[in-house]
């Protein structure tokens, strides 16, 4: 039975939780302003003080009055967000213990993808989403099907962004179950055979239906993005315009493997393993000892190899003497040659890499690892433009 209650002619919407509001606020900040930082931290500090049952805007107004001028400015942005969403009441779940990872199947699934989830934050998101779904079906795995999944994913209390995140998590779980169901008995221990036997109670057809579900949600056509990105055709054209082997190597690293400007400047010859198709990345805010190894795009492999052989560079920095200012100017020149209009910067090439990988059907966890995001929510934001573009394309006949 639906939890939407009719009162006269009006319908009461489910009350959002404080943790859900923080997720939506973070997304709103990144989309409108490109920053989170102190804005998100102070919003969370306020929400921890929220007393259930009271008007959230009234309590926020009192909270703001107690702060200094700079904090008032920061918190007023959160007030603006709450007003835009017409939020008056909340369920304060921030002071409650996190939902435990209690379901054995959730535990096994998370253990199997630890190498794909890059932080405790991402693991917590997956655990919370999956345990929430199992709670909704009362831990009865025979009730895992498209109907219950759809009801959970499309809950009226969830934002568009959160619905897509829930869909991504359930898809990954269903694909894992399908793989487990297909294991040969000889490959499994006694305990694993018992797990497989239990998982086979879930209809394979239902699992495939959930995995193939699409969450297509209308959005305003005037949606703006912190940075624009190139189409696949524009990206290919960008490489054609680059006549210098050095420029081609730089552009391929940024637009195919999503390197940031600082990461391009930090690449050493010893970081590249052509025989393994891998490259080590010295990311922002990290020490040289904490480089991350990722799969090298075939385009990057070809362009780097050609550049290094041409210039006979065998050790040291791949791009010696190159400065940040020179790199930014170089990318700007090629954007002008490409004659693109919009908010383009060197970071747009990183957006381009993420968007095109999403459009090609790569799992979000793989995009997250390639772009080296600490949190899966950052990856979701990088793919937002692709989601919107797909909606417009599919609605052409409307």
C-alpha positions, -999 to +999 in steps of 0.1 A: +000+000+000+013+035-009+025+056+020+011+087+003-018+099+024-047+119+011-059+148+033-089+165+017-077+174-017-040+176-008-014+149-008+013+148+019+048+141+006+071+118+026+094+138+049+131+139+038+159+128+061+187+152+070+213+129+054+194+128+021+191+167+022+229+169+025+234+147-005+210+168-026+226+200-012+261+189-022+249+182-057+231+216-059+263+234-048+285+217-073+260+223-102+253+259-094+286+271-078+312+244-084+322+243-047+311+226-015+337+229+013+326+251+041+290+253+028+284+216+032+302+213+065+282+242+081+249+229+068+257+195+084+266+212+117+233+229+117+213+198+108+228+179+137+212+205+160+178+203+143+149+194+166+124+171+149+089+185+145+099+221+143+101+243+112+136+239+098+138+274+084+128+290+117+155+269+135+180+278+109+172+315+112+179+313+150+211+293+144+223+319+119+218+348+143+243+332+167+271+331+141+296+357+129+292+376+096+311+352+074+293+321+087+260+338+082+268+343+046+277+306+042+245+294+060+223+318+040+232+298+009+218+267+027+187+287+036+183+296-001+185+259-010+159+248+015+136+276+003+140+265-033+131+229-024+102+241-001+115+220+028+099+227+062+102+195+081+130+169+084+138+136+100+171+141+118+190+109+112+225+124+115+229+115+152+218+080+147+242+051+141+247+042+104+226+014+090+245-017+098+258-040+070+236-069+084+225-088+053+249-116+044+244-110+006+252-074+010+283-083+029+295-107+003+288-083-025+307-054-009+336-077-002+337-088-039+339-052-052+363-036-026+388-029-053+362-009-072+349+011-043+376+036-036+367+049-002+348+042+030+323+068+019+315+049-013+312+016+006+289+033+031+266+046+002+264+011-013+257-005+021+230+020+030+212+017-004+213-021-005+203-025+032+175-001+026+162-022-003+164-054+017+146-037+045+118-027+021+114-063+010+118-076+046+149-096+037+130-119+015+152-125-016+124-140-036+108-105-036+138-091-056+121-081-088+115-051-111+084-040-093+099-038-058+131-023-072+112+003-091+091+012-061+123+016-040+143+035-067+114+059-076+103+067-041+087+102-041+110+113-013+141+109-034+157+135-056+164+128-093+201+125-086+195+100-057+172+079-079+199+075-104+224+066-077+201+039-063+196+025-098+234+022-102+239+004-069+211-021-075+223-028-111+258-036-097+243-059-071+221-077-096+250-083-120+270-098-092+241-122-082+238-133-119+275-140-120+273-160-087+244-180-100+265-191-130+295-204-110+304-240-116+299-263-085+335-275-088+348-240-083+330-234-050+335-244-014+307-260+006+297-226+021+298-209-014+276-237-028+250-229-001+251-192-009+247-200-046+218-222-038+201-195-019+208-168-046+192-191-072+159-184-055+161-150-072+147-151-107+175-145-132+149-128-154+141-104-126+177-096-121+182-089-157+152-066-158+164-046-128+199-043-143+184-030-176+160-005-159+163+031-170+156+060-148+147+087-173+137+119-155+127+152-171+148+182-162+147+219-172+162+225-206+181+254-191+202+232-169+237+247-166+270+229-158+301+241-140+321+231-171+311+221-206+326+190-223+332+178-258+313+152-278+332+122-290+334+137-325+348+169-312+374+151-291+386+131-321+387+164-341+408+180-313+435+153-318+435+158-356+441+196-351+472+188-330+501+184-353+528+183-326+534+148-311+538+165-277+505+183-280+488+151-291+502+132-261+491+159-237+456+162-251+451+124-252+461+121-215+435+148-205+406+139-229+409+101-229+423+092-194+409+123-176+442+137-164+441+170-145+466+197-156+488+191-125+488+154-132+501+159-167+530+180-154+539+153-129+541+123-153+575+106-153+587+081-179+590+055-151+552+058-145+544+044-179+542+006-184+535+002-221+537-036-219+510-037-192+489-009-206+491+009-173+501+044-161+507+057-125+491+090-117+503+115-091+470+131-082+462+164-066+467+166-028+488+134-028+524+126-023+545+110-050+545+078-029+507+075-032+504+074-070+475+054-084+478+030-112+451+030-139+444+014-173+459+034-201+436+042-230+448+027-263+448+063-278+470+075-249+493+045-253+498+052-290+503+090-286+527+087-257+548+060-273+551+081-305+560+112-286+586+096-264+603+078-294+603+110-315+619+131-287+642+103-274+629+108-239+639+078-218+638+091-182+627+119-160+596+140-167+576+131-198+570+168-205+602+186-192+601+224-189+564+225-194+547+249-170+511+251-158+505+285-176+519+270-208+497+240-206+466+260-199+473+283-229+480+253-251+446+238-243+429+271-248+445+275-283+430+241-294+396+250-280+397+281-301+408+261-332+379+237-325+356+268-324+335+255-295+314+279-275+307+277-238+325+274-205+356+255-216+389+252-196+416+225-194+393+207-168+367+204-195+388+176-210+385+156-178+347+161-180+349+149-216+366+117-206+340+109-179+310+118-201+322+097-231+330+067-209+295+070-194+279+072-229+298+041-240+283+021-211+312+018-187+301+010-151+303+040-128+327+023-105+351+018-134+348+055-144+353+064-108+386+044-107+398+058-140+391+094-129+403+087-094+373+101-076+373+094-038+335+095-038+311+080-063+288+110-061+315+130-079+314+106-107+276+109-109+280+147-114+305+143-142+280+122-161+250+145-155+253+161-190+253+127-206+221+118-187+204+150-198+215+146-234+201+111-235+168+123-222+165+150-250+175+125-276+149+099-265+121+125-263+125+138-299+092+122-310+073+135-280 
